[in-house]
């Protein structure tokens, strides 16, 4: 599940998705904004996709200390009572959910005394809690830092691509581990 408000111009998330597609040609990438440009998510299609998946990967950049709005919309409309939780809602039971998130700030900026004033990992606790509520297995996230590129201000495209390539390698290693369990 790819959630990015400007995927066409992304360096980090595009690099990661391209690496995944190269390693796993059969991989289905569901770009939420491409599928639902007006945030009208096809719930049936998304639920069918989840039913056919053993591992659910969420790929997204951190925006304002959280997931992109389209992914929040996806959570609210797809993971509903009777499907993901509640009476009869055990369709996702025992599936694995893995988050791969990119952040613009550096590792040092994501500390209580850093520029972001918070660690990045706890910002994903809402996803972790939702995963458990849906009886899925939460896999420790793969996080990437320093992925912002502002011409003549911060980084170069090459630096961001290098960092994203490193993240994609860690992500592929984790996926291989999960596939071999």
C-alpha positions as CSV (number, residue, x, y, z in Angstrom):
1,X,0.0,0.0,0.0
2,X,1.7,3.2,-1.2
3,X,0.5,6.5,0.2
4,X,2.2,9.6,-1.1
5,X,0.7,12.9,-2.0
6,X,3.3,13.6,-4.7
7,X,4.7,10.3,-5.8
8,X,5.6,11.5,-9.3
9,X,8.2,13.9,-7.7
10,X,9.3,11.6,-4.9
11,X,12.9,10.6,-4.7
12,X,12.9,8.4,-1.6
13,X,9.6,6.6,-1.9
14,X,10.0,6.1,-5.7
15,X,13.5,4.6,-5.2
16,X,12.1,2.2,-2.6
17,X,9.1,1.1,-4.8
18,X,11.4,0.7,-7.8
19,X,13.7,-1.6,-5.8
20,X,10.8,-3.6,-4.5
21,X,9.4,-4.0,-8.1
22,X,12.8,-5.1,-9.3
23,X,13.2,-7.7,-6.5
24,X,9.6,-8.9,-6.6
25,X,8.2,-8.5,-10.1
26,X,4.9,-10.1,-9.0
27,X,4.4,-7.4,-6.3
28,X,1.2,-5.5,-6.6
29,X,1.8,-1.9,-5.6
30,X,-1.5,-0.2,-4.7
31,X,-0.9,3.6,-5.0
32,X,-3.8,4.9,-3.1
33,X,-3.9,8.4,-4.6
34,X,-3.6,6.9,-8.1
35,X,-6.5,4.5,-7.3
36,X,-8.5,7.1,-5.4
37,X,-7.6,10.6,-6.4
38,X,-10.7,12.0,-4.7
39,X,-10.2,9.9,-1.6
40,X,-13.1,7.7,-2.6
41,X,-11.5,4.4,-1.8
42,X,-12.9,1.2,-3.4
43,X,-13.4,-0.7,-0.1
44,X,-14.3,-4.0,-1.7
45,X,-11.1,-4.0,-3.9
46,X,-8.9,-3.0,-1.0
47,X,-10.4,-5.7,1.2
48,X,-10.0,-8.3,-1.5
49,X,-6.4,-7.2,-1.9
50,X,-5.8,-7.7,1.9
51,X,-7.5,-11.1,1.8
52,X,-5.1,-12.2,-0.9
53,X,-2.0,-11.0,1.0
54,X,0.0,-12.6,3.8
55,X,2.3,-9.6,4.3
56,X,0.9,-6.1,4.1
57,X,3.5,-3.4,3.5
58,X,2.7,0.3,4.1
59,X,5.1,2.6,2.3
60,X,4.8,6.3,3.0
61,X,6.5,9.5,4.0
62,X,5.9,11.1,7.4
63,X,3.8,14.2,7.1
64,X,3.2,16.4,10.1
65,X,4.3,13.5,12.5
66,X,1.8,11.1,11.0
67,X,0.8,9.1,8.0
68,X,-0.5,10.8,4.8
69,X,-4.2,11.7,4.8
70,X,-5.1,9.1,2.1
71,X,-3.7,6.3,4.3
72,X,-5.7,7.5,7.3
73,X,-8.8,7.5,5.0
74,X,-7.8,3.9,3.9
75,X,-7.6,2.8,7.6
76,X,-11.0,4.3,8.4
77,X,-12.9,2.9,5.4
78,X,-11.2,-0.4,4.8
79,X,-10.5,-1.7,8.3
80,X,-14.1,-1.8,9.4
81,X,-16.2,-3.7,11.9
82,X,-17.1,-7.2,10.7
83,X,-14.0,-7.3,8.4
84,X,-11.0,-6.2,10.4
85,X,-12.4,-6.4,14.0
86,X,-15.5,-7.1,16.0
87,X,-18.0,-9.8,15.5
88,X,-17.0,-11.8,12.5
89,X,-14.1,-9.4,11.9
90,X,-11.2,-11.8,11.9
91,X,-10.4,-11.7,8.1
92,X,-6.9,-10.2,8.8
93,X,-6.0,-12.5,11.7
94,X,-2.4,-13.6,11.6
95,X,-1.4,-11.5,8.6
96,X,1.8,-9.5,9.0
97,X,1.9,-5.7,8.7
98,X,5.1,-3.9,8.0
99,X,5.6,-0.2,7.8
100,X,8.4,1.4,5.7
101,X,8.3,5.2,6.4
102,X,10.6,7.9,5.1
103,X,11.2,11.1,7.1
104,X,12.7,14.4,5.9
105,X,14.5,15.1,9.2
106,X,17.7,13.5,10.3
107,X,18.0,10.8,13.0
108,X,19.3,13.5,15.3
109,X,16.3,15.8,14.6
110,X,13.9,13.0,15.7
111,X,14.7,13.3,19.5
112,X,13.0,15.2,22.3
113,X,15.8,17.8,22.1
114,X,16.1,17.7,18.3
115,X,14.3,19.8,15.7
116,X,11.3,17.5,15.6
117,X,11.0,17.2,19.4
118,X,10.1,13.5,19.3
119,X,11.4,10.1,18.3
120,X,10.0,8.8,15.0
121,X,9.2,5.3,16.1
122,X,6.5,6.2,18.7
123,X,4.7,8.3,16.1
124,X,3.7,5.0,14.5
125,X,2.1,3.6,17.7
126,X,-1.3,4.3,16.2
127,X,-0.6,1.9,13.4
128,X,0.8,-0.7,15.7
129,X,-2.2,-0.5,18.0
130,X,-4.6,-0.8,15.0
131,X,-2.6,-3.8,13.8
132,X,-3.1,-5.6,17.1
133,X,-6.8,-4.7,17.2
134,X,-7.2,-6.4,13.8
135,X,-5.4,-9.5,15.2
136,X,-2.5,-9.0,12.8
137,X,1.2,-9.3,13.6
138,X,3.0,-5.9,13.7
139,X,6.6,-6.1,12.3
140,X,9.0,-3.5,13.6
141,X,9.1,-0.6,11.1
142,X,11.9,0.1,8.6
143,X,12.6,3.8,8.9
144,X,14.6,6.2,6.7
145,X,15.8,9.6,7.7
146,X,17.2,12.7,6.0
147,X,15.1,12.1,2.9
148,X,14.2,15.8,2.2
149,X,15.6,17.5,-0.9
150,X,15.2,21.3,-1.2
151,X,17.4,22.6,-4.1
152,X,20.3,24.7,-2.9
153,X,19.1,24.3,0.7
154,X,19.1,20.7,1.9
155,X,20.7,17.6,0.3
156,X,21.0,16.6,-3.3
157,X,18.9,14.1,-5.2
158,X,21.9,11.7,-5.1
159,X,22.1,11.8,-1.3
160,X,18.4,11.1,-0.9
161,X,18.5,8.3,-3.5
162,X,21.5,6.7,-1.7
163,X,19.6,6.8,1.7
164,X,16.5,5.4,0.1
165,X,18.5,2.6,-1.6
166,X,19.9,1.7,1.9
167,X,16.4,1.7,3.3
168,X,15.1,-0.5,0.4
169,X,17.9,-3.0,1.1
170,X,16.9,-3.2,4.8
171,X,13.3,-3.5,3.7
172,X,14.0,-6.3,1.3
173,X,16.1,-8.1,3.9
174,X,13.1,-7.9,6.3
175,X,10.7,-9.1,3.7
176,X,12.9,-12.1,2.9
177,X,13.0,-12.9,6.5
178,X,9.2,-12.8,6.7
179,X,8.7,-14.8,3.6
180,X,11.0,-17.5,4.9
181,X,9.2,-17.9,8.3
